[in-house]
Amino acid sequence: MNPILALAAKDLRILMRDKTGFFFSLIWPLLLAVLFGTIFGGGGDGGGTIPIIVVDEDGTDASRAFLARLEAAPELEVTAGTRTEAVDEVRRGKKSAFVVIKRGFGEAGENPFWGEPPTVELGADPARGAEAGMIEGILMKYASERLKDFFANTTLQQESIAEAKRAVREADDMDPGLRSRFEGFFGALDDLLRETDNLQEADTANAFGNGLGGFTPLEVEQAEIIVERRWPTNAYAISFPQGIAWGLIGVAAGFGISLVSERTRGTLMRLQTAPISRTAILAGKALACFTTTVTLSFVLLIVGRLIFGLRPSSVGMAAFAVVSSAVAFAGIMMLLSVLGKTEQAAGGIGWAVLIMLSMFGGGMIPLFVLPGWMRTVSHVSPVKWSILALEGAVWRQFSFMEMLLPCGILIAVGVVCFAIGARAFDWVQRS
């Protein structure tokens, strides 16, 4: 038998006989996947901001001011863009909705007493009606704040009334009696404002909050879009990639410590007395780690499919993600083995590093829940790329080209880490 295969088979037999190692390599990741899936499935949306993209087609001071209000809104995570970008972001599931501030928004808002209200267009996934309703309510809220500013400014109100009176006088098709009533109303309102130009904003806001009949501060038009379904079918579609990531971490740590143990106990020195090269010895250990991680990943995916309704969008993409992840963590295993001269040191340092990579890589909390700066930091974690590749195959519906980035990074991490670890590995037995 090839020496590398023989050494790999030896390590696999040792793993199978080690009940503790077997538990933490296979059973523990499965328990984590089920536990997290149950927790995620039992909760609601958990609050937080709603990501939207806003398009300003009006380009006036009023539209820019309204956009600034939305950007400052604690309920929203706002990105500015074009209409094409907005539709594409929502269609692909990257944003919850888009809002288009339509042309004429600023002009319509100049005179709340006359004409049509300002108009925006709202486009959202039809399946996310609750979020769409929340966004519409938020838009009304900040449009109302805009009107509160107007009602607190008597100068603007007097200018608006003057414009309304001029429009009434120039309306040739208006009934003379109705024109007379409007002129009398606006004249009386203008006199009232002149007498109360010290009106406080709080009073006007309270009056506005009590309602102004059928008056609406904003007209919201609904846009129809066709959405690409890139959402998890259930909570286990999120938790099982996390569980697989924890399995990869456990296997890499376990094999890394075992390599240190074989060095300190003199096993590696005895192997070198046989006609086996150092490269073959390390390659055998890496092959055993690779085989274990691949087996673990597919076992979890099969369990998820049979019991929890996990349906990978592509078996081929799933295999690509699993193999790439296995390569990465086999290389990481080699690097972990040189971090300490004893089993205790290597284990402590290795687990500390792996837990940090998991924390920032989405192994503990899904990446989309993390703050923006943590999502940026997560780019350095192979755990993040492994989970992304697995999610791409399970529910994100990644194409082959989209899978190339996370899988390519994982393979590169594995090759580089293995090369560094193999070069730095100390073959000298430690007492």
LINGIUR-V507965 format. One record per run of one state. SS is the DSSP state (a for helix, b for strand, c for the rest). FROM is the first residue (numbers start at 1). TO is the last residue. If there is no record, write none. Layout:
ss = (SS,SS)
from = (FROM,FROM)
to = (TO,TO)
This chain:
ss = (c,a,c,a,c,b,c,a,c,b,c,a,c,b,c,a,c,b,c,a,c,a,c,a,c,a,c,b,c,a,c,a,c,a,c,a,c,a,c,a,c,a,c,a,c,a,c)
from = (1,3,18,19,43,50,57,61,73,76,81,83,92,97,102,105,110,119,125,126,152,154,170,176,196,201,210,219,224,236,265,267,274,278,309,315,337,343,362,367,370,372,381,382,395,400,425)
to = (2,17,18,42,49,56,60,72,75,80,82,91,96,101,104,109,118,124,125,151,153,169,175,195,200,209,218,223,235,264,266,273,277,308,314,336,342,361,366,369,371,380,381,394,399,424,431)
